[in-house]
Amino acid sequence: MKAVEKVPVERLFIETDAPFLAPQAKRGKENYPGYVRYVAEKIAEIKNLSVEEVADITSKNAERFFSIN
C-alpha cells in the first residue's frame, strides 16, 4: 500500500495475483480475475478517487503501455 501512496495513479496497473493470493476481503477463497475490483477499491480509497475513476485511469494506462487502440 505504501507504493500506491507514492506512485501516481497514471503510472499504475491493477491485477489480482490469480490464481494464488486472493485480495484481503477474499482470503482463504479461490482467487480469480474478477476480484480485481477489490484491488481497484483499495487504490480508490488510498487515492481518494472513485472506483470508476481508478478503473478508467488504469485501463488507459494499460492501453497506452501495450499500444492498444
DSSP file (Angstrom, degrees, kcal/mol; ACC not computed):
  #  RESIDUE AA STRUCTURE BP1 BP2  ACC     N-H-->O    O-->H-N    N-H-->O    O-->H-N    TCO  KAPPA ALPHA  PHI   PSI    X-CA   Y-CA   Z-CA
    1    1 A M     >        0   0    0      0, 0.0     4,-1.8     0, 0.0     5,-0.1   0.000 360.0 360.0 360.0 -27.0    0.0    0.0    0.0
    2    2 A K  H  >  +     0   0    0      1,-0.2     4,-1.6     2,-0.2     5,-0.2   0.887 360.0  53.5 -63.3 -36.8    3.0    2.3    0.5
    3    3 A A  H  > S+     0   0    0      1,-0.2     4,-2.7     2,-0.2    -1,-0.2   0.911 106.5  51.9 -63.1 -41.5    3.8    2.0   -3.2
    4    4 A V  H  4 S+     0   0    0      1,-0.2    -1,-0.2     2,-0.2    -2,-0.2   0.878 107.7  53.2 -62.8 -37.0    0.2    3.1   -4.1
    5    5 A E  H  < S+     0   0    0     -4,-1.8    -1,-0.2     1,-0.2    -2,-0.2   0.871 117.6  36.3 -63.7 -36.4    0.6    6.1   -1.9
    6    6 A K  H  < S+     0   0    0     -4,-1.6    -2,-0.2    -3,-0.1    -1,-0.2   0.788 102.7  76.1 -91.2 -30.4    3.8    7.2   -3.6
    7    7 A V  S  < S-     0   0    0     -4,-2.7     5,-0.1    -5,-0.2     4,-0.0  -0.690  85.6-115.0 -89.8 131.4    3.1    6.3   -7.2
    8    8 A P    >   -     0   0    0      0, 0.0     3,-2.4     0, 0.0     4,-0.2  -0.350  22.7-123.2 -60.4 142.7    0.8    8.5   -9.3
    9    9 A V  G >  S+     0   0    0      1,-0.3     3,-1.5     2,-0.2    52,-0.1   0.769 110.3  69.3 -60.5 -24.8   -2.3    6.6  -10.4
   10   10 A E  G 3  S+     0   0    0      1,-0.3    -1,-0.3    50,-0.0    -3,-0.0   0.508 100.8  48.5 -71.1  -2.7   -1.4    7.4  -14.0
   11   11 A R  G <  S+     0   0    0     -3,-2.4     2,-0.3     2,-0.0    -1,-0.3   0.294  94.7 100.0-115.4   6.0    1.5    5.0  -13.6
   12   12 A L    <   -     0   0    0     -3,-1.5     2,-0.3    -4,-0.2    49,-0.2  -0.707  45.5-170.1-102.0 146.3   -0.4    2.1  -12.1
   13   13 A F        -     0   0    0     -2,-0.3     2,-0.4    48,-0.1    46,-0.1  -0.849  19.2-141.8-112.8 159.2   -1.7   -1.2  -13.5
   14   14 A I        +     0   0    0     -2,-0.3     2,-0.3    44,-0.1    22,-0.1  -0.971  28.3 153.0-124.9 146.4   -4.0   -3.4  -11.4
   15   15 A E        -     0   0    0     -2,-0.4    -2,-0.0    21,-0.1    24,-0.0  -0.925  38.9-129.0-157.2 175.3   -4.1   -7.2  -11.2
   16   16 A T        -     0   0    0     -2,-0.3    16,-0.1     2,-0.1    18,-0.0   0.543  33.5-122.1-114.3  -8.1   -5.2   -9.9   -8.8
   17   17 A D    >>  -     0   0    0      1,-0.2     3,-2.2     3,-0.1     4,-0.6   0.662  53.9-153.9  66.5  16.6   -2.3  -12.4   -8.5
   18   18 A A  T 34  +     0   0    0      1,-0.3    -1,-0.2     2,-0.2    14,-0.1  -0.382  64.9  22.6 -61.4 140.6   -4.8  -15.0   -9.6
   19   19 A P  T 34 S+     0   0    0      0, 0.0    12,-0.6     0, 0.0    -1,-0.3  -0.940 127.8  41.3 -96.9  15.3   -4.9  -17.9   -9.1
   20   20 A F  T <4 S+     0   0    0     -3,-2.2     2,-0.8     1,-0.2    11,-0.2   0.919 105.6  29.6 -91.5 -88.4   -2.7  -17.6   -6.0
   21   21 A L     <  -     0   0    0     -4,-0.6    -1,-0.2     9,-0.1     3,-0.1  -0.652  69.6-152.0 -88.0 109.6   -3.1  -14.8   -3.4
   22   22 A A        -     0   0    0     -2,-0.8     5,-0.1     7,-0.3     9,-0.1  -0.388  32.8 -88.6 -73.1 153.3   -6.7  -13.5   -3.1
   23   23 A P    >   -     0   0    0      0, 0.0     3,-2.4     0, 0.0     4,-0.3  -0.208  46.3-100.3 -56.7 156.0   -7.4   -9.9   -2.0
   24   24 A Q  G >  S+     0   0    0      1,-0.3     3,-1.3     2,-0.2    -2,-0.1   0.845 122.9  58.1 -49.1 -41.9   -7.7   -9.5    1.7
   25   25 A A  G 3  S+     0   0    0      1,-0.3    -1,-0.3    13,-0.0    -3,-0.0   0.703 116.0  35.5 -64.5 -18.8  -11.5   -9.4    1.6
   26   26 A K  G X  S+     0   0    0     -3,-2.4     3,-2.1     3,-0.1    -1,-0.3   0.148  81.6 149.9-121.6  17.6  -11.5  -12.9    0.0
   27   27 A R  T <   +     0   0    0     -3,-1.3     3,-0.1    -4,-0.3    -6,-0.1  -0.229  68.2  28.0 -55.1 138.9   -8.5  -14.5    1.8
   28   28 A G  T 3  S+     0   0    0      1,-0.4    -1,-0.3    -6,-0.1     2,-0.3   0.308 104.9  96.6  90.9  -8.5   -9.0  -18.2    2.1
   29   29 A K  S <  S-     0   0    0     -3,-2.1    -1,-0.4     1,-0.1    -7,-0.3  -0.724  89.3 -85.1-108.6 161.9  -11.1  -18.5   -1.0
   30   30 A E        -     0   0    0     -2,-0.3     2,-0.3    -3,-0.1   -10,-0.1  -0.442  47.9-132.0 -63.7 134.7  -10.1  -19.4   -4.5
   31   31 A N        +     0   0    0    -12,-0.6    -9,-0.1   -11,-0.2    -1,-0.1  -0.638  30.2 170.6 -89.6 146.7   -8.8  -16.3   -6.3
   32   32 A Y    >   -     0   0    0     -2,-0.3     3,-2.3   -14,-0.1     4,-0.1  -0.976  47.7 -98.9-150.1 161.4  -10.0  -15.4   -9.8
   33   33 A P  G >  S+     0   0    0      0, 0.0     3,-2.0     0, 0.0     4,-0.1   0.739 111.8  73.2 -56.5 -26.3   -9.5  -12.3  -12.1
   34   34 A G  G >  S+     0   0    0      1,-0.3     3,-1.1     2,-0.1     4,-0.1   0.703  81.7  72.7 -61.5 -18.4  -12.9  -10.9  -11.2
   35   35 A Y  G X>  +     0   0    0     -3,-2.3     3,-1.6     1,-0.2     4,-0.9   0.465  65.0  98.4 -75.9   1.0  -11.5   -9.9   -7.8
   36   36 A V  H <>  +     0   0    0     -3,-2.0     4,-2.3     1,-0.3     3,-0.3   0.780  69.6  71.5 -58.6 -24.0   -9.6   -7.2   -9.4
   37   37 A R  H <> S+     0   0    0     -3,-1.1     4,-2.6     1,-0.2    -1,-0.3   0.872  91.8  55.7 -58.9 -36.6  -12.4   -4.9   -8.3
   38   38 A Y  H <> S+     0   0    0     -3,-1.6     4,-1.8     2,-0.2    -1,-0.2   0.864 107.0  49.6 -65.3 -34.6  -11.1   -5.3   -4.7
   39   39 A V  H  X S+     0   0    0     -4,-0.9     4,-2.3    -3,-0.3    -2,-0.2   0.934 111.5  48.4 -66.7 -46.2   -7.7   -4.0   -5.8
   40   40 A A  H  X S+     0   0    0     -4,-2.3     4,-2.7     1,-0.2    -2,-0.2   0.882 109.1  54.1 -61.5 -39.1   -9.4   -1.0   -7.5
   41   41 A E  H  X S+     0   0    0     -4,-2.6     4,-2.2     2,-0.2    -1,-0.2   0.904 109.2  47.5 -62.7 -41.3  -11.4   -0.3   -4.4
   42   42 A K  H  X S+     0   0    0     -4,-1.8     4,-2.4     2,-0.2    -2,-0.2   0.914 112.7  48.2 -67.8 -42.4   -8.3   -0.2   -2.2
   43   43 A I  H  X S+     0   0    0     -4,-2.3     4,-2.9     2,-0.2    -2,-0.2   0.926 110.8  52.1 -62.2 -43.6   -6.5    2.1   -4.7
   44   44 A A  H  X>S+     0   0    0     -4,-2.7     5,-2.2     1,-0.2     4,-0.9   0.904 109.9  49.4 -58.4 -42.6   -9.6    4.3   -4.8
   45   45 A E  H  <5S+     0   0    0     -4,-2.2     3,-0.5     3,-0.2    -1,-0.2   0.937 114.7  43.6 -62.0 -47.4   -9.6    4.6   -1.1
   46   46 A I  H  <5S+     0   0    0     -4,-2.4    -2,-0.2     1,-0.2    -1,-0.2   0.890 120.6  40.4 -66.5 -40.5   -5.9    5.4   -0.8
   47   47 A K  H  <5S-     0   0    0     -4,-2.9    -1,-0.2    -5,-0.2    -2,-0.2   0.444 107.1-122.2 -90.4  -0.8   -6.0    7.9   -3.7
   48   48 A N  T  <5S+     0   0    0     -4,-0.9     2,-0.3    -3,-0.5    -3,-0.2   0.932  70.7 124.6  56.8  48.8   -9.4    9.4   -2.7
   49   49 A L      < -     0   0    0     -5,-2.2    -1,-0.2    -6,-0.2     2,-0.2  -0.800  66.2 -98.1-125.5 168.0  -10.9    8.6   -6.1
   50   50 A S     >  -     0   0    0     -2,-0.3     4,-2.1     1,-0.1     5,-0.2  -0.526  32.4-116.3 -81.5 159.5  -14.0    6.6   -7.2
   51   51 A V  H  > S+     0   0    0      1,-0.2     4,-2.7     2,-0.2     5,-0.2   0.886 118.2  55.7 -60.9 -38.2  -13.6    3.0   -8.3
   52   52 A E  H  > S+     0   0    0      2,-0.2     4,-2.5     1,-0.2    -1,-0.2   0.893 106.1  50.1 -62.9 -40.2  -14.8    4.1  -11.7
   53   53 A E  H  > S+     0   0    0      2,-0.2     4,-2.8     1,-0.2     5,-0.2   0.924 111.5  48.3 -63.8 -44.0  -12.0    6.7  -11.9
   54   54 A V  H  X S+     0   0    0     -4,-2.1     4,-2.8     1,-0.2     5,-0.3   0.926 112.5  49.0 -61.7 -44.9   -9.4    4.1  -10.9
   55   55 A A  H  X S+     0   0    0     -4,-2.7     4,-1.9     1,-0.2    -2,-0.2   0.921 113.9  46.0 -61.3 -44.3  -10.7    1.6  -13.5
   56   56 A D  H  X S+     0   0    0     -4,-2.5     4,-2.2     2,-0.2    -2,-0.2   0.941 115.8  44.5 -64.7 -48.4  -10.7    4.2  -16.2
   57   57 A I  H  X S+     0   0    0     -4,-2.8     4,-2.2     1,-0.2    -2,-0.2   0.931 115.9  45.6 -64.8 -46.8   -7.3    5.6  -15.5
   58   58 A T  H  X S+     0   0    0     -4,-2.8     4,-2.0    -5,-0.2    -1,-0.2   0.833 111.3  53.2 -70.6 -30.3   -5.6    2.2  -15.1
   59   59 A S  H  X S+     0   0    0     -4,-1.9     4,-2.5    -5,-0.3    -1,-0.2   0.925 110.3  47.6 -65.5 -43.9   -7.3    0.8  -18.2
   60   60 A K  H  X S+     0   0    0     -4,-2.2     4,-2.6     2,-0.2    -2,-0.2   0.870 108.5  56.0 -64.1 -36.1   -5.9    3.8  -20.2
   61   61 A N  H  X S+     0   0    0     -4,-2.2     4,-2.8     2,-0.2    -1,-0.2   0.937 109.9  44.9 -59.5 -46.5   -2.5    3.1  -18.6
   62   62 A A  H  X S+     0   0    0     -4,-2.0     4,-2.8     2,-0.2     6,-0.2   0.911 112.3  51.5 -65.2 -42.9   -2.6   -0.4  -19.9
   63   63 A E  H  <>S+     0   0    0     -4,-2.5     5,-2.9     1,-0.2     4,-0.3   0.915 114.1  44.2 -60.0 -43.1   -3.8    0.7  -23.4
   64   64 A R  H ><5S+     0   0    0     -4,-2.6     3,-0.8     3,-0.2    -2,-0.2   0.931 115.0  47.6 -67.0 -46.5   -1.0    3.2  -23.6
   65   65 A F  H 3<5S+     0   0    0     -4,-2.8    -2,-0.2     1,-0.2    -1,-0.2   0.906 119.8  37.5 -63.1 -43.7    1.7    0.9  -22.3
   66   66 A F  T 3<5S-     0   0    0     -4,-2.8    -1,-0.2    -5,-0.2    -2,-0.2   0.309 110.0-119.2 -93.2   8.7    0.7   -2.0  -24.6
   67   67 A S  T < 5 +     0   0    0     -3,-0.8     2,-0.5    -4,-0.3    -3,-0.2   0.906  53.7 164.5  53.5  47.2   -0.1    0.3  -27.6
   68   68 A I      <       0   0    0     -5,-2.9    -1,-0.2    -6,-0.2    -2,-0.1  -0.828 360.0 360.0 -95.6 132.2   -3.7   -0.9  -27.7
   69   69 A N              0   0    0     -2,-0.5    -1,-0.2    -5,-0.0    -5,-0.1   0.406 360.0 360.0  79.6 360.0   -6.1    1.4  -29.7
